[in-house]
Amino acid sequence: MSPFALALLAAAVPAAVALPMLWLGDFDAKTRVTLTLVIVLGGGGFAIAARERVVRPLQTLANLIAALRERDYSVRGRPAHGDPALALAMSELAGLAEQLRAERWRDEETAAGLARVVESLDAAVLAVDDGGTIRIANRTAERLVGKPLVDATLAAAGLEHLFAIDAPRTVELALPGGRGTWEVRPSRVRLSGRPHRLVVMTDVQHALRAEERQAWQRLVRVLGHEINNSLGPIASIAETLRSGLAQPRRDDFEDDLARGIEVIERRAAALARFMQSYARLVRLPPPRIGRVDLGAWIRRTADLETRAKVVVADGPALHVAGDPDQLDQLLINLVHNAAEASAETGGAASVRIAWTIAAGSVVVVVEDDGPGVADTANLFVPFFTTKPNGSGIGLVLARQIAEAHGGSITLRNRTGARGAEAIVTLPAGPVR
């Protein structure tokens, strides 16, 4: 029932009691008519006044709230005079409207700024709702697909395979606007209160080409250095022998010839060993995964080293998934390097091996007492070596084996002591 009807009902109750008493009582006609008009008009006036004082302010409040719901913050209401409660409600609504308007401007400015940033990105950005309709697509994405994408479906755009990717990965894409290698990163976001799938695609082709070019440049420098080390002496000896043949034969020419041939043979053999090392490095086969007992693997490798005392610390009983032969080769290289480094400092050479498990990974540490690592930047550059007879592939091969098993190798100087430590990290997942 409306407040106006309630006011009329409130006035009608006393009128229903007073009017019978008035008309049935001992009153003259003028008095009856006058009092009847007073009762009826007074009750009606009371109802109208109540409506003006209660209903209209409530309607105004309702209109203000409706305007706020429609995000129209320009509507204002005047405080009700003589009614502190309604005046307070009007004042609070006006403050709320001002706050919401400021927040709306701030949100719109933020959204506009983000939209400009997204549009200027070289990466392709796509957002799709749960119905498969594209809601956001920047210029890069539309340039790749070759047509407008906003409000189009994934099927119409031919992009279903991108949104089937559930984890970041690098893929080869052939789209109308370009082809190449792209890093695809999926995620989920909420836009306008609704869940959306977001895909950001970054072209990594140029970065990969730059890395590839740098790798080739480093490799060519190392290959050229090694080959020139062999060809230089061979060319010099050949020129000396040719000059000796063109001149009258000396008594010591046979000795010079023998020494020259020996130098040529030695440098040719060194060059052949170098090329064999290169072939070995680039032809590492994929690991044949099996069950490897960690303690047995480490102790078996330690027993092979005879130039230094290898101390194996007790560790937890663990098994890892890996290729036993390749893991042997990895650890043999590390122990071999550690023994050589310890021997450089004189005295009794010592190598220590320990292992543990941390953060879901098996960590194997090989320590030496050598002079430490001087040039960490080139440690894993193929064919780089500081040893007179080193091949420069031991650490590179060890890292390739570790990474093929899902692990890694770090070589650094020890903290608080002389020497270096090689840290091998391997996954500690379930072994089949």
C-alpha positions as CSV (number, residue, x, y, z in Angstrom):
1,M,0.0,0.0,0.0
2,S,1.3,3.5,-0.9
3,P,2.1,6.1,1.7
4,F,-0.7,8.3,0.3
5,A,-3.2,5.5,0.8
6,L,-1.9,4.9,4.3
7,A,-2.3,8.5,5.1
8,L,-5.9,8.5,3.8
9,L,-6.6,5.4,5.8
10,A,-5.2,7.0,8.9
11,A,-7.5,10.0,8.4
12,A,-10.5,7.8,7.6
13,V,-10.4,5.9,10.9
14,P,-11.1,8.9,13.2
15,A,-13.5,10.3,10.6
16,A,-15.5,7.1,10.6
17,V,-15.8,7.4,14.4
18,A,-16.5,11.2,14.5
19,L,-18.9,11.5,11.6
20,P,-21.6,9.1,13.0
21,M,-21.4,10.8,16.3
22,L,-21.7,14.2,14.7
23,W,-24.7,13.3,12.6
24,L,-26.5,11.3,15.2
25,G,-25.8,13.8,18.0
26,D,-27.8,16.8,19.0
27,F,-26.2,19.3,16.6
28,D,-27.8,21.8,14.2
29,A,-27.4,21.3,10.5
30,K,-24.8,24.1,10.1
31,T,-22.6,22.6,12.7
32,R,-22.8,19.2,11.2
33,V,-22.0,20.4,7.7
34,T,-19.1,22.6,8.9
35,L,-17.5,19.9,11.0
36,T,-18.0,17.3,8.3
37,L,-16.2,19.5,5.8
38,V,-13.4,20.1,8.4
39,I,-13.0,16.4,9.0
40,V,-13.1,15.4,5.3
41,L,-11.0,18.2,4.0
42,G,-8.5,18.0,7.0
43,G,-8.0,14.3,6.4
44,G,-7.5,14.8,2.7
45,G,-5.1,17.6,3.3
46,F,-3.2,15.5,5.8
47,A,-2.9,12.7,3.2
48,I,-1.7,15.2,0.5
49,A,0.8,16.8,2.9
50,A,2.2,13.4,3.9
51,R,2.5,12.5,0.3
52,E,4.5,15.6,-0.4
53,R,6.7,15.2,2.6
54,V,7.4,11.5,2.2
55,V,6.6,10.2,-1.3
56,R,8.2,12.9,-3.4
57,P,11.6,12.8,-1.5
58,L,11.6,9.0,-1.8
59,Q,10.8,9.2,-5.5
60,T,13.7,11.7,-5.9
61,L,16.0,9.3,-4.1
62,A,14.8,6.5,-6.3
63,N,15.5,8.6,-9.4
64,L,19.0,9.5,-8.1
65,I,19.8,5.8,-7.5
66,A,18.5,4.9,-10.9
67,A,20.7,7.5,-12.5
68,L,23.8,6.2,-10.6
69,R,23.0,2.7,-11.8
70,E,22.9,4.0,-15.4
71,R,26.2,5.8,-14.8
72,D,24.6,9.2,-15.2
73,Y,26.3,11.3,-12.5
74,S,24.9,14.6,-13.6
75,V,21.5,14.2,-11.8
76,R,21.4,16.1,-8.5
77,G,18.7,16.3,-5.7
78,R,18.0,19.2,-3.4
79,P,18.2,18.5,0.4
80,A,14.7,18.2,2.1
81,H,14.0,21.2,4.3
82,G,13.0,20.4,7.8
83,D,13.9,16.7,7.5
84,P,17.5,16.0,8.6
85,A,17.3,12.3,7.7
86,L,16.3,13.0,4.1
87,A,18.8,15.8,3.8
88,L,21.6,13.5,5.0
89,A,20.5,10.8,2.5
90,M,20.5,13.4,-0.3
91,S,24.0,14.7,0.7
92,E,25.4,11.1,0.9
93,L,24.1,10.3,-2.5
94,A,25.6,13.5,-3.9
95,G,29.0,12.6,-2.5
96,L,28.7,9.0,-3.8
97,A,27.8,10.4,-7.3
98,E,30.9,12.7,-7.2
99,Q,33.2,9.8,-6.1
100,L,31.8,7.5,-8.8
101,R,32.2,10.1,-11.5
102,A,35.9,10.6,-10.5
103,E,36.5,6.9,-10.5
104,R,34.8,6.6,-13.9
105,W,37.0,9.3,-15.4
106,R,40.1,7.6,-13.9
107,D,39.0,4.2,-15.2
108,E,38.3,5.6,-18.6
109,E,41.6,7.3,-18.8
110,T,43.4,4.1,-17.7
111,A,41.5,2.0,-20.2
112,A,42.2,4.5,-23.0
113,G,45.9,4.5,-22.0
114,L,46.1,0.7,-22.0
115,A,44.3,0.6,-25.3
116,R,46.9,2.9,-26.8
117,V,49.7,0.8,-25.4
118,V,48.1,-2.4,-26.7
119,E,47.6,-0.9,-30.1
120,S,51.2,0.2,-30.3
121,L,52.7,-3.2,-29.3
122,D,54.6,-5.2,-31.9
123,A,53.1,-8.3,-30.2
124,A,49.7,-9.5,-31.3
125,V,47.1,-9.4,-28.5
126,L,43.8,-11.3,-28.7
127,A,41.0,-11.7,-26.1
128,V,38.1,-14.1,-26.7
129,D,35.0,-14.6,-24.6
130,D,33.7,-18.0,-23.6
131,G,31.5,-18.1,-26.6
132,G,34.5,-18.0,-29.0
133,T,34.0,-14.4,-30.1
134,I,37.0,-12.1,-30.4
135,R,36.4,-9.0,-28.2
136,I,39.9,-7.4,-28.3
137,A,42.4,-7.5,-31.2
138,N,45.1,-4.9,-31.7
139,R,46.5,-3.8,-35.1
140,T,49.3,-6.3,-35.1
141,A,46.9,-9.2,-34.7
142,E,44.6,-7.9,-37.5
143,R,47.7,-7.3,-39.7
144,L,48.8,-10.9,-39.2
145,V,45.3,-12.3,-40.0
146,G,44.7,-9.8,-42.8
147,K,41.2,-8.7,-41.8
148,P,39.3,-7.1,-38.9
149,L,38.9,-9.4,-35.9
150,V,36.8,-7.7,-33.3
151,D,33.4,-9.4,-33.0
152,A,34.5,-12.2,-35.3
153,T,34.5,-15.8,-34.2
154,L,37.6,-17.9,-33.8
155,A,36.4,-20.3,-36.5
156,A,35.9,-17.5,-39.0
157,A,39.3,-16.0,-38.2
158,G,41.0,-19.5,-38.4
159,L,42.7,-19.1,-35.0
160,E,41.2,-22.0,-33.1
161,H,44.7,-23.7,-32.9
162,L,46.1,-20.7,-31.0
163,F,43.5,-20.8,-28.3
164,A,44.0,-24.6,-27.9
165,I,47.5,-23.9,-26.5
166,D,47.3,-24.1,-22.7
167,A,50.9,-23.2,-21.8
168,P,53.6,-20.8,-23.2
169,R,55.4,-22.2,-26.1
170,T,57.2,-21.3,-29.3
171,V,55.4,-22.3,-32.5
172,E,55.7,-21.9,-36.3
173,L,52.9,-19.9,-37.7
174,A,51.9,-19.3,-41.3
175,L,49.3,-16.5,-41.4
176,P,48.1,-14.3,-44.3
177,G,50.0,-11.4,-42.9
178,G,53.3,-13.2,-42.2
179,R,54.9,-16.4,-41.2
180,G,57.7,-17.2,-38.8
181,T,58.5,-18.3,-35.2
182,W,56.2,-16.8,-32.5
183,E,56.1,-17.2,-28.8
184,V,52.5,-17.8,-27.7
185,R,51.5,-17.0,-24.1
186,P,47.9,-17.8,-23.1
187,S,46.2,-16.6,-19.9
188,R,42.8,-15.8,-18.5
189,V,41.5,-12.3,-17.7
190,R,38.2,-10.7,-16.8
191,L,36.9,-8.0,-19.0
192,S,33.7,-6.1,-18.1
193,G,33.1,-8.7,-15.4
194,R,33.2,-11.7,-17.7
195,P,36.0,-14.3,-18.1
196,H,38.0,-14.1,-21.3
197,R,40.9,-16.1,-22.8
198,L,43.9,-13.9,-23.6
199,V,46.7,-14.8,-26.1
200,V,49.8,-12.6,-26.6
201,M,52.0,-13.6,-29.6
202,T,55.5,-12.2,-29.9
203,D,57.6,-12.6,-33.0
204,V,60.9,-14.1,-31.9
205,Q,62.2,-14.8,-35.4
206,H,64.5,-11.7,-35.4
207,A,65.8,-12.5,-32.0
208,L,66.5,-16.1,-33.0
209,R,68.3,-14.9,-36.1
210,A,70.4,-12.5,-34.1
211,E,71.3,-15.3,-31.6
212,E,72.0,-17.7,-34.5
213,R,74.2,-15.1,-36.2
214,Q,76.2,-14.5,-33.0
215,A,76.6,-18.2,-32.5
216,W,77.9,-18.7,-36.0
217,Q,80.3,-15.7,-35.6
218,R,81.7,-17.2,-32.4
219,L,82.0,-20.6,-34.0
220,V,83.7,-19.2,-37.1
221,R,86.2,-17.3,-34.9
222,V,87.1,-20.4,-33.0
223,L,87.3,-22.7,-36.1
224,G,89.4,-20.1,-37.9
225,H,91.7,-19.7,-34.9
226,E,92.2,-23.5,-34.6
227,I,92.6,-24.1,-38.3
228,N,95.1,-21.2,-38.7
229,N,97.1,-22.6,-35.8
230,S,97.6,-25.7,-38.0
231,L,97.8,-24.2,-41.4
232,G,100.3,-21.4,-40.5
233,P,103.1,-23.8,-39.4
234,I,102.3,-26.1,-42.3
235,A,102.5,-23.3,-44.9
236,S,105.8,-22.0,-43.3
237,I,107.4,-25.4,-43.3
238,A,106.3,-26.1,-46.8
239,E,107.8,-22.8,-48.0
240,T,111.1,-23.6,-46.2
241,L,111.3,-27.1,-47.8
242,R,110.4,-25.7,-51.2
243,S,113.3,-23.2,-50.9
244,G,115.6,-26.0,-49.8
245,L,114.7,-28.1,-52.9
246,A,115.3,-25.2,-55.2
247,Q,118.8,-24.5,-53.8
248,P,121.9,-26.8,-53.9
249,R,121.4,-29.7,-51.5
250,R,122.9,-29.0,-48.0
251,D,124.2,-31.7,-45.8
252,D,121.6,-31.0,-43.1
253,F,118.7,-30.9,-45.6
254,E,117.6,-34.4,-44.7
255,D,117.3,-33.4,-41.1
256,D,115.3,-30.3,-42.0
257,L,113.1,-32.4,-44.2
258,A,112.4,-34.9,-41.5
259,R,111.6,-32.2,-38.9
260,G,109.3,-30.4,-41.4
261,I,107.4,-33.6,-42.2
262,E,107.1,-34.3,-38.5
263,V,105.6,-30.8,-37.9
264,I,103.2,-31.3,-40.8
265,E,102.1,-34.7,-39.4
266,R,101.7,-33.3,-35.9
267,R,99.6,-30.3,-37.0
268,A,97.5,-32.5,-39.3
269,A,96.8,-34.9,-36.5
270,A,95.9,-32.0,-34.2
271,L,93.5,-30.6,-36.9
272,A,92.0,-34.1,-37.3
273,R,91.4,-34.4,-33.6
274,F,89.8,-31.0,-33.6
275,M,87.4,-32.0,-36.4
276,Q,86.6,-35.2,-34.6
277,S,85.7,-33.3,-31.5
278,Y,83.5,-31.0,-33.5
279,A,81.7,-33.9,-35.0
280,R,81.3,-35.5,-31.6
281,L,79.8,-32.3,-30.3
282,V,77.2,-31.8,-33.0
283,R,76.2,-35.4,-33.2
284,L,75.2,-36.0,-29.6
285,P,72.3,-38.5,-29.8
286,P,69.1,-38.1,-27.7
287,P,69.3,-39.8,-24.3
288,R,68.0,-43.3,-23.8
289,I,66.1,-42.8,-20.6
290,G,66.5,-45.4,-17.9
291,R,66.7,-45.7,-14.1
292,V,70.0,-44.4,-12.7
293,D,71.0,-44.9,-9.0
294,L,72.5,-41.6,-8.0
295,G,74.9,-42.8,-5.4
296,A,76.2,-45.7,-7.6
297,W,76.6,-43.4,-10.6
298,I,78.7,-40.9,-8.6
299,R,80.9,-43.5,-6.9
300,R,81.4,-45.3,-10.2
301,T,82.6,-42.2,-11.8
302,A,84.8,-41.2,-8.9
303,D,86.6,-44.5,-9.0
304,L,87.7,-43.8,-12.6
305,E,89.8,-40.7,-11.6
306,T,93.3,-41.7,-10.5
307,R,95.2,-38.4,-10.6
308,A,93.4,-36.9,-7.6
309,K,91.8,-38.1,-4.5
310,V,88.0,-38.0,-5.0
311,V,86.0,-37.8,-1.8
312,V,82.3,-38.7,-2.2
313,A,80.0,-37.4,0.6
314,D,77.1,-39.5,1.7
315,G,73.8,-38.3,0.3
316,P,70.1,-39.4,0.1
317,A,69.3,-42.7,-1.7
318,L,67.8,-41.4,-4.9
319,H,67.1,-42.5,-8.5
320,V,66.9,-40.2,-11.5
321,A,65.6,-40.8,-15.0
322,G,68.4,-40.5,-17.5
323,D,70.8,-42.1,-19.9
324,P,73.5,-43.9,-17.8
325,D,76.2,-43.6,-20.5
326,Q,75.6,-39.9,-21.2
327,L,75.4,-39.1,-17.4
328,D,78.7,-41.0,-17.0
329,Q,80.3,-38.8,-19.7
330,L,78.9,-35.6,-18.1
331,L,80.3,-36.4,-14.6
332,I,83.6,-37.8,-16.0
333,N,84.2,-34.4,-17.7
334,L,83.5,-32.4,-14.6
335,V,85.7,-34.6,-12.3
336,H,88.4,-34.6,-14.9
337,N,88.4,-30.8,-15.0
338,A,88.3,-30.6,-11.2
339,A,91.3,-33.0,-10.9
340,E,93.3,-31.0,-13.4
341,A,92.5,-27.7,-11.6
342,S,93.5,-29.1,-8.2
343,A,96.8,-30.4,-9.6
344,E,97.7,-26.9,-10.9
345,T,98.1,-25.6,-7.3
346,G,100.6,-28.3,-6.3
347,G,100.4,-30.5,-3.3
348,A,97.8,-33.3,-2.9
349,A,95.0,-32.8,-5.4
350,S,91.6,-33.3,-3.9
351,V,88.1,-33.3,-5.4
352,R,84.9,-33.6,-3.5
353,I,81.4,-34.7,-4.8
354,A,78.2,-34.3,-2.9
355,W,74.5,-34.5,-3.8
356,T,71.2,-33.5,-2.3
357,I,67.6,-32.8,-3.3
358,A,66.2,-29.3,-3.2
359,A,63.0,-27.7,-4.6
360,G,62.1,-30.9,-6.6
361,S,65.5,-31.2,-8.2
362,V,68.6,-33.3,-7.6
363,V,71.7,-31.1,-7.1
364,V,75.2,-32.6,-7.6
365,V,78.2,-30.5,-6.6
366,V,81.8,-31.1,-7.7
367,E,84.4,-29.0,-5.8
368,D,88.1,-28.6,-6.5
369,D,91.0,-26.8,-4.8
370,G,92.3,-25.2,-8.0
371,P,92.9,-21.5,-8.8
372,G,89.3,-20.9,-9.6
373,V,87.5,-19.8,-12.7
374,A,89.1,-16.7,-14.4
375,D,86.9,-16.3,-17.5
376,T,83.3,-17.2,-16.8
377,A,82.0,-15.6,-20.1
378,N,83.6,-18.2,-22.4
379,L,83.3,-21.3,-20.3
380,F,80.6,-22.8,-22.4
381,V,81.8,-21.5,-25.8
382,P,82.6,-24.5,-28.0
383,F,86.4,-25.1,-28.5
384,F,87.4,-22.3,-26.0
385,T,90.0,-23.7,-23.6
386,T,92.7,-22.4,-21.4
387,K,94.6,-25.7,-21.3
388,P,97.5,-26.4,-23.6
389,N,96.1,-29.7,-24.7
390,G,92.4,-29.1,-24.1
391,S,89.7,-29.6,-26.8
392,G,87.3,-27.0,-25.5
393,I,84.2,-29.3,-25.7
394,G,84.2,-31.0,-22.3
395,L,82.0,-28.4,-20.6
396,V,79.9,-27.8,-23.7
397,L,79.2,-31.5,-24.0
398,A,78.4,-31.8,-20.3
399,R,75.9,-28.9,-20.6
400,Q,74.3,-30.4,-23.6
401,I,73.8,-33.7,-21.8
402,A,72.4,-31.9,-18.7
403,E,69.9,-29.9,-20.8
404,A,68.9,-33.0,-22.8
405,H,67.9,-34.5,-19.4
406,G,65.9,-31.3,-18.5
407,G,68.7,-30.1,-16.1
408,S,71.4,-27.5,-16.1
409,I,75.1,-26.9,-15.2
410,T,76.6,-23.9,-13.4
411,L,80.3,-23.4,-12.9
412,R,81.4,-20.7,-10.4
413,N,84.2,-19.9,-7.9
414,R,83.7,-21.2,-4.4
415,T,82.7,-18.7,-1.7
416,G,85.1,-18.3,1.2
417,A,87.6,-20.8,-0.2
418,R,90.0,-21.3,-3.1
419,G,88.8,-23.3,-6.0
420,A,85.6,-23.7,-8.1
421,E,82.5,-25.8,-8.0
422,A,80.4,-27.3,-10.8
423,I,76.7,-27.6,-9.9
424,V,74.6,-30.1,-11.9
425,T,70.8,-29.9,-11.5
426,L,68.6,-32.7,-12.7
427,P,64.8,-33.2,-12.4
428,A,63.8,-35.4,-9.4
429,G,60.5,-36.5,-10.9
430,P,59.1,-40.1,-10.7
431,V,61.3,-42.8,-12.3
432,R,59.5,-45.3,-14.5
